[in-house]
Amino acid sequence: MAEASETLEIEPLRPLEGPDGTLRGSNQASLRAHNERAVLSLIRRHGALAKSEIARLSGLSPQTASVIMRQLERDGLVLSGEPRRGRVGQPSVPMRLDPDGAFSLGLKLGRRTSEMVLMDFVGQVRESRAILYRYPRRDDILRFVSEAAHDLRATLPPALRRRIAGLGVGLPFELWSWVEANGAPLEELDAWRDLDAAAEIAALTGESVFLANDVTAACGAEQAFGRQPSADYVYFFVGAFVGGGIVIDGSLVAGRLGNAGALGSMPVAGPKGQGRVQLIHAASIHVLERMVEDEGGEGVDLWRRDADWTGLGAALDRWIATAAQGLAEAITSATAVYDFEDAVIDGSFPAGVRSRLVAAVREALAGMERRGLSPVGVREGTIGRSAREVGSASLPFFAKFLLDHRVLLTERG
């Protein structure tokens, strides 16, 4: 660690040219940046690669691959591993991403909680700060953002603070919508309607800000850092409101307006004969909050990180049954549009609740009319409660260093 810090004092963070992830420039600098991004993306995907493997997988010549690796090592973005000896020839040296090579801040701005994390270059959350509330007051949250960014930067040594690549923000589109479900005063949510969140947060923190839908960011985290075997899946994140994302052929599909996978708005059968409702009214945690409060409990306690939900009893059983039915209907509808191999379900709940919900969805799906539709598996997400924060924190990395990013994002600051 000491050697890395000494290097960082000499070498400032050098974001690779081009923010769009394609870098189809014709000049030499654009080509070099594209090749550097390609190499970093390969190492991220495989964990560690020798220069010969990098050349083979990237299509670069061995000489070009070596030149790029030397530059990335000088930049402090990669580290040499222990030599691996084969039967003949010189030992190969695997290269891996340096966890201290770059850092990012990731903010999830939600309807019940907001959290900011400090994440390193290999996707590990180093520190986090969180705030819990009944509804999102604009001034309170912006104050939290300013203080949390300052606190998280201070956890790094001064030399490593220069390695922060930016701040990714995941927030629901139309945070002010569904007032009746959110339980907030109309004027409090209306305060978000005309806010330029990226510009405001950039001014508060002094960081370059990258913005995405919160659940699209969660889906991006599953694709980038998760362990899903499929390259084609529809993704559900069950938060205060349920939302979704789409992965096709290994790429996160953001859509024409960045709102692809708005599965919370999908019509499903409502509980207790309510007719057709949107999925957010059947499979969101705010539904469970109401059930808990109707029984005299504190719904806000569901959002505490140490809450295990084991004492919820019959309310949790009813909610799982209702949510599973709605999710199974939404999965069936989604597979009528595209033949997804899997549906992946994650959320802001304990892992044991996620397992129960996934099992209930499988059971509900088995009882549905699916003639003419391809089979679809139902799997648990692998990131968990922090998926939105991790996905948000990955936005600066993909914007500045890597190739395989498909989230529609905006940079300000």
N, C-alpha and C positions, 0 to 999 in steps of 0.2 A: 504493500500500500504506500510506503514511503517513497519508493521509486516512482510510482505513478504520480504522486503529488509533485515531486521535483520536476517531472516532465511537463506537467500541466502548467507550472509556473513559467515555463519557457514557451510552450506552444499554446496559443489561444485556440478556442473552439473555432473550427473552420467549417461552417455549413457548406455542403456541396451545392454547386450552382443549380438553379432551376427548381421552383417550388411545385411543379405540376405532376411529378411522378412519371412522366414519359420522356422528357428531355430529348426530343427528336431534333436537336439543333444540328446545323451542318458544320459549325466551326469546331476547332480542335478542343477548345475548353469545354464545350457542351458534351462532346463525345467522351472526354476524360471523366467529367462529372457523372455521366450516365454509367460508365464502366465502374466507377467507384461505388455508386449506388448499387449496381448489380452485384458486385462482390460482397458488400455489406449485407445485402438481402439474402444471398446464398448462405453466408456464415450464420446469420440469424436463424434461418430456416433449419440448418443442419446442426447447429451447435458449435462445431469445430470442423475445419477443413484444412488439409495441406494445400500448398500452392499448386501442386499438380492436379489435385481434385478440383480446385477452383478454376484452373484453366480448362479442364475437360467439361465441367458443368456450364461454364459461362461462354465457351467457344472462343475465349481469348487465347492468344499465343502464350506459351510459358513465360517468355520474356516480358510481355505486357502485364501478365498476372503478377510477376515478381515485382515489377516497377510499382504497380498499384499497391501491393501489399506493403512495400517499404514506405510508401507515402502515408498510407493509413496508420501504419505503426508509428511513424514520426508524429502524426496528428494525434496520437493517443487514443485512437478509436478501436484498435485491435491489439491483442497480446499474443505472444508466442507461447505455445505449450511445450510439454516435454517431447523430445524427439522420439519418433516411432521407428524402430529398426525392422526392416524387411529382410528377405533372404539375400538380396543382391542390392548393390548401389548404396548411395548415401541415405542416411535416415531421413524420413520426412518429418517436418515440423508442423503440427496442426496449429492453425490460427483461430482465435475465438474473439468475440466482442469483449472489449474491456468494460466491465460494469461501470467504472468511473469515467469512461470515455465521453459520455454525455448524460445529462439529466433533463428531466422535464417535470413540470407541474401539471397536474390534472385535476380539474374541478368538475364535480357532478353537482348540478344545481337542480334540486328536486322539489316536489310538492310537500314533502314532510321533513326531509333532511337535505343538507348540503354537506359535501365533504371535499377536501382538497388533499391530494397526495403528492409526495415527492417520489418519483420513480427513476431508477437507473437505466442504463442502456440495454440491459438484458431483461427488463420487465419486472424487476423486483421493487416492491414498494418499500422505501426506506423509512418514511415517516408519514403521518397523516394528521389532519385536524378536521373536526366535524362539528356541526351545529344541528340541533333538533328543534322543531317548532310545530305548532298546530297548522299554520299556513305561512307561505313565503312572503314576509314583509320585505319590500325592496330595499329600504335603507339598512335594515338589520343584516341582510345577506351581503350587501356590498361592503359593509363594515367588516363582516367576517372574512370576505375575500381578501381585503387589504391586509388584515392582521394575520391571516393564515399564510399568505404568500411570504410576508416578512418573517414569520416564525420558521417556516420550512426552509427558506434560504439560509437562515442563521444556523440550522443544524449541520450545514456543510462547512468545511474549512474554506477560508477565503479563496484559495486557488481553485477549488472545485466549483465555487459559485459561478465562476466564469464559464462553466460547462453547461449551464442551464440553457436549453435550446428554445424554450418558450413555454407557454401555458395553453393547454388544450381545455376547452370548455364543452361539456355535454349538458344540454338542457332541453326540456320538452318543447317541441314546436307548439306555439299557442298556449303558453303557460297559463294564460288568463281564461282559457276555455273550461267547460264543465264546472262552473262555479258551484252548482248545487251538489255535485259529488265531492268537491274539494272542501266544502264547508267553510270557505273563507268569505269575508265581506267583499262585495263586488268592487268597491273602490280600491281595496288592497291589491287585487289581481289586475285591475285596470292599470295600475301604476307600471306594470310590465309591458303594456301593449305598445307603447311608443319608445321604449328604451332600446338604444343601440348597444346591446350587451357587450359585443366585442370591443367597441370603442371605449365604453365606460370601464371595463375591466382592464384594458390595456393602459388607460390613464392612471388607474388606481395602483397597478402593480409594476408598471414600467416594462412589462414583458410583451413580446410578440404573442398575439392571441389567435388561436385556431378554433373555430366553432363548428360543432356538429350536433345533430339530434342525439339526445342522451342514449336512447336504446340502439340507434345505429352505431354509436360508439361502443356500446356493450357487445354488440354483435361483432364489431371489428376486433375487440379484445379476444373474443372466443376464437375468431379465425386466426389472429396473429399469435396468440400465446396459449390457446387452449389445446385440447388433445382430441379433437373430433376426427374420426376416421373418414368422414364423408366430405366431398367437395361440393355437394349440392344439398343444402338444407334450409328450412325455414326456422327462424329463431324467435323465441318468445322470452321476454324478460318481464317478470311479474313484480312490479313495484307498486307504489301508491296507485298508479294506473298502469295497466299492462300495455306493452308495446312490442314491436317486433323488428326484425331485419331479415334480409335475404342474402344468401350466399349461393352463387351459381358458378360452377366450374372453378371453384377455389377463390373467386373474387367477390368481395362485398359489393352489392348492387345498391347504390344510393338513390338512383332514380333521377328523372328529369329535373325535379325541384328539390331533390334531397330528402324526399318523404316516402321513398319506397319502403314497403314493409310496415305501413301504418295499420297494423293488425288490430290495435285497440278499437278502431272504428268499424271493424267487421261485424255485420249483423249476426246474432246467434239467438237461440231460444232463451228467453229470460227465466229466472227462477220463479217458482210458485205461480205459473201460468200468467206471467206478465206480458206475454207476447214476445215479439222480436225486440231485442235491445242491442246496444253495442257491446262488444266483448269487455270493455272497461267496466261495465256494470255487472259482469258475471265473474270475471277472473282477476280482479284487482284487489290489492290488500285493503283499499279503503272499504270494500264490502265487508271484509272480516272485522275491520275497526268498528263498523256500525253494529255488527253482531255482538262483539265484545261489550260495547257501550250499552247496548240494549239489555245486557245481563248485569249491568252495574260495574263493569270493569273499566280500566283506563286504556282506550285504544292506542294512545300515543306510546304506551310502553312497548308496543310491538316493534318500534323502531330502534330501541336501544340495542347496541351491539352485543351485549351480554344476554339478551332475551333469548330463551330457548323454546318458548311457546308450549312447553310440555303441560302447563296447567290450564290450557284453553279448553280442553275436553270436547264437549259436544259442539261448541261453536266452531272449533277448528275442523271437526268431522264434517259438519254441514258445508263449511266453506270449500273444503277440498272437493266434495262431491259436486257442488255448483260450478267451481272453477274448472274441474276436469271435464265436465260436460261441455262447457263453453269452448275450452281449448280444443277438445276433440272435434267439435263442429268447425272451428276455424281452420284446423289442420286439413279436414276433409275439403273445405272450400279452397284452400290454398293449393292442394294437390290436384284440383280440377283445372287450375291455371297453369301449373308447371309440375312436372313429375319429380318432386323432391325425393331424395333417398331417405332423409330423416327429418324429423321435427326435434329441435333442441329447446329444452325448457330450463331457464335459470331464473333467479329472482332474489329479492331482498328478504330472504327467510333462511332459517337454519337448514343445514344440509339434510337433516332427517325429514323435514317437511317437504323439501324438494323431492326426495326419493318417494315419499308417499303420494305426492301429486303426480309424478310421472307414472307411477304404477296405476293410479286411478285413471289417468288419461288413456293409457294403453287399454284398460278394461273398457272404457267408454267407447273408444275407437273401434274395438272389436265388435261392438254391437250396432254399428252404423251401416247403413246401406252405402256400399262403395263400389258397386258394379261399374266397370269401365275405367276405374282409377287404378294407378299403379300402387303396389304395396309401399307403405311408408313406416319406418321405424320411429320410435319415440325414445330420445336419449336425454340424460341429464346434462346441463351445462357443466363446464369444468372450472370456470373462474369463480363463480359464487357471487356473494353480495357486492364485491368490489368491482364487478365487471364494467360498470359505467365509468368509474373513476380511472381504472386501468386503460380502458379504451380512450378516454379523453386525454390521458397523459401520453398515449402513443401518437397522438396527432402531430405534435412537433417533430417527432422522430421520422415519421413517414413523409412529412412535408419537406424535411431538410436533408435526410440521409438515406432513405430507402426507396425502393421502386414500387413495391406491390401494395400500394394504397389506393383504395377506390372510394373513400368517403369524400363527399362534397364538403369542403371546408373553406373558411375565409380567414385571411390573415389581416390583423390590424395592429398598429403600433410600430 
